[in-house]
Amino acid sequence: MTCITAKRLSFAAATALALGSVSTPSVASAQMRALLPTIDEVEPLEALPIDGVWEIREIRERIVIESGHGYAEDGWVHMLLFRIEPEQVVLKNIRELADGGFVADDLPQLANVTFEWVDDDTLQGRTNGLIPVTYHLDRVAEFESDFETGPSPEDDIPLIEEPPTDDDEDPVDPW
């Protein structure tokens, strides 16, 4: 058994003992709000090719990835203790790697996560925290790019046409 495995097992045992000795309140008040920033509290980064709506397959909850951050769409309960609310950031500082994968900070897991493409619409993420977790993101919807490449044909159409002028007539004074 490696030192890392022993540490993980001892941490898991200590956590189980600690949770077992604490009296649990009623189900309605068992969860507390996760201490995560909201999307308004983080500085947007550059747009990414994975911007859009994704479903976390294992828990069937949706997140929105936008401008380098991922936030909860509807919210869920994390690890039976924490309530992640809509618009709370769950992935921060998403960056694209040279091989086409992505890395980010997984805030609920308190770990870094590396995403690799499984197919065109699925990413597999692996955290490197104390307790490694593997999960999948399935694409639900893409965002359309805000930036077009080049002028569109509509750019040549004037919004308002100027009326024809009669240059040979004298102007009329309305008063």
C-alpha positions as CSV (number, residue, x, y, z in Angstrom):
1,M,0.0,0.0,0.0
2,T,1.4,3.4,-1.0
3,C,1.6,6.3,1.4
4,I,-1.0,8.2,-0.7
5,T,-3.5,5.3,-0.5
6,A,-3.0,5.0,3.2
7,K,-3.6,8.7,3.7
8,R,-6.8,8.5,1.6
9,L,-8.1,5.5,3.6
10,S,-7.3,7.1,6.9
11,F,-9.0,10.4,5.8
12,A,-12.1,8.4,4.7
13,A,-12.2,6.5,8.0
14,A,-11.8,9.7,10.0
15,T,-14.5,11.4,8.0
16,A,-16.9,8.4,8.5
17,L,-16.3,8.5,12.3
18,A,-16.8,12.3,12.5
19,L,-20.0,12.2,10.5
20,G,-21.3,9.2,12.5
21,S,-20.8,10.9,15.8
22,V,-22.5,14.1,14.9
23,S,-26.3,14.1,15.3
24,T,-28.0,15.0,12.0
25,P,-30.7,17.6,12.0
26,S,-33.9,17.0,10.1
27,V,-33.7,16.5,6.3
28,A,-35.1,19.9,5.5
29,S,-32.2,21.6,7.3
30,A,-29.4,19.1,6.6
31,Q,-27.8,21.0,3.8
32,M,-26.1,24.4,4.0
33,R,-25.5,26.7,1.1
34,A,-22.1,25.9,-0.6
35,L,-19.6,28.7,-0.1
36,L,-19.0,29.2,-3.8
37,P,-18.8,32.5,-5.8
38,T,-21.6,33.4,-8.2
39,I,-20.9,34.0,-11.9
40,D,-21.3,37.8,-11.3
41,E,-18.4,37.6,-8.8
42,V,-15.8,36.2,-11.1
43,E,-13.9,38.0,-13.9
44,P,-14.9,36.6,-17.3
45,L,-12.1,35.0,-19.4
46,E,-12.0,34.5,-23.1
47,A,-14.6,32.4,-24.9
48,L,-13.9,28.7,-25.4
49,P,-15.0,26.2,-27.9
50,I,-16.9,24.3,-25.1
51,D,-19.0,27.3,-24.1
52,G,-22.6,26.1,-23.8
53,V,-24.9,24.0,-21.6
54,W,-23.6,20.7,-20.3
55,E,-25.1,17.9,-18.2
56,I,-23.1,16.1,-15.5
57,R,-24.0,12.6,-16.5
58,E,-23.5,11.0,-13.0
59,I,-25.8,13.4,-11.2
60,R,-28.0,14.5,-14.1
61,E,-27.5,18.2,-13.3
62,R,-26.7,20.9,-15.8
63,I,-23.9,23.5,-15.8
64,V,-23.3,26.4,-18.1
65,I,-19.8,26.9,-19.4
66,E,-19.2,30.5,-20.4
67,S,-16.1,32.6,-20.8
68,G,-13.7,30.4,-18.8
69,H,-16.1,29.4,-16.0
70,G,-18.8,26.9,-15.4
71,Y,-21.8,27.6,-13.1
72,A,-24.8,25.6,-12.0
73,E,-28.0,26.0,-14.0
74,D,-30.5,24.8,-11.5
75,G,-28.5,23.7,-8.5
76,W,-28.1,20.4,-6.6
77,V,-27.0,18.9,-3.3
78,H,-23.3,18.1,-3.2
79,M,-22.0,15.3,-0.9
80,L,-25.3,15.3,1.1
81,L,-24.1,18.4,2.9
82,F,-23.9,21.3,0.6
83,R,-26.6,23.0,-1.5
84,I,-25.1,24.3,-4.8
85,E,-27.5,27.1,-6.0
86,P,-28.2,28.4,-9.5
87,E,-25.4,30.6,-10.9
88,Q,-22.8,29.5,-8.3
89,V,-19.5,28.8,-10.0
90,V,-18.4,25.1,-9.9
91,L,-15.6,25.3,-12.5
92,K,-13.2,28.2,-12.5
93,N,-10.3,29.2,-14.8
94,I,-11.1,26.8,-17.6
95,R,-8.1,26.7,-20.0
96,E,-7.6,24.8,-23.2
97,L,-4.6,22.5,-23.5
98,A,-2.4,22.1,-26.6
99,D,-3.8,18.5,-27.1
100,G,-7.4,19.8,-27.2
101,G,-8.3,18.9,-23.7
102,F,-9.1,21.4,-20.9
103,V,-8.1,22.0,-17.3
104,A,-10.0,23.9,-14.6
105,D,-10.4,24.3,-10.9
106,D,-13.3,22.1,-9.6
107,L,-14.5,24.2,-6.7
108,P,-16.9,21.7,-5.1
109,Q,-14.3,18.9,-5.2
110,L,-11.5,21.3,-4.0
111,A,-9.3,20.0,-6.8
112,N,-7.9,20.6,-10.3
113,V,-9.7,18.7,-13.0
114,T,-8.5,17.6,-16.4
115,F,-11.0,17.1,-19.2
116,E,-10.4,14.9,-22.2
117,W,-12.7,14.4,-25.2
118,V,-14.5,11.0,-25.3
119,D,-16.4,11.9,-28.5
120,D,-17.7,15.1,-30.2
121,D,-20.2,15.8,-27.4
122,T,-18.7,14.3,-24.3
123,L,-15.9,15.3,-22.0
124,Q,-14.5,13.1,-19.3
125,G,-13.1,14.9,-16.2
126,R,-10.7,13.5,-13.6
127,T,-9.9,15.4,-10.5
128,N,-6.5,15.1,-8.7
129,G,-7.7,15.9,-5.2
130,L,-7.5,13.9,-2.0
131,I,-10.3,11.6,-3.2
132,P,-10.0,11.4,-7.1
133,V,-13.3,11.6,-8.9
134,T,-14.1,10.9,-12.6
135,Y,-17.3,12.3,-14.2
136,H,-18.6,13.1,-17.6
137,L,-20.0,16.2,-19.2
138,D,-22.5,15.7,-22.1
139,R,-23.2,18.6,-24.4
140,V,-26.8,19.8,-24.3
141,A,-26.5,23.0,-26.3
142,E,-23.8,25.2,-27.8
143,F,-23.6,29.0,-27.7
144,E,-23.5,30.8,-31.0
145,S,-20.4,32.9,-31.4
146,D,-20.9,36.6,-30.8
147,F,-18.3,37.4,-33.4
148,E,-18.8,36.7,-37.0
149,T,-15.9,36.1,-39.4
150,G,-16.2,38.9,-41.9
151,P,-19.0,41.2,-43.0
152,S,-22.4,39.7,-43.7
153,P,-24.6,40.5,-46.8
154,E,-26.9,42.5,-44.5
155,D,-24.1,45.0,-43.7
156,D,-24.5,46.5,-47.2
157,I,-28.2,47.3,-46.8
158,P,-28.7,50.8,-45.4
159,L,-31.0,50.9,-42.3
160,I,-32.7,54.2,-43.4
161,E,-33.0,55.3,-47.0
162,E,-32.7,59.0,-47.5
163,P,-35.6,60.6,-49.4
164,P,-34.9,62.1,-52.8
165,T,-34.0,65.8,-52.7
166,D,-35.1,68.6,-55.0
167,D,-32.0,70.7,-55.3
168,D,-33.6,73.4,-57.5
169,E,-36.5,74.3,-55.1
170,D,-36.3,76.9,-52.4
171,P,-36.6,75.7,-48.8
172,V,-40.0,76.3,-47.2
173,D,-40.1,78.1,-43.8
174,P,-42.5,76.2,-41.6
175,W,-43.3,79.3,-39.5
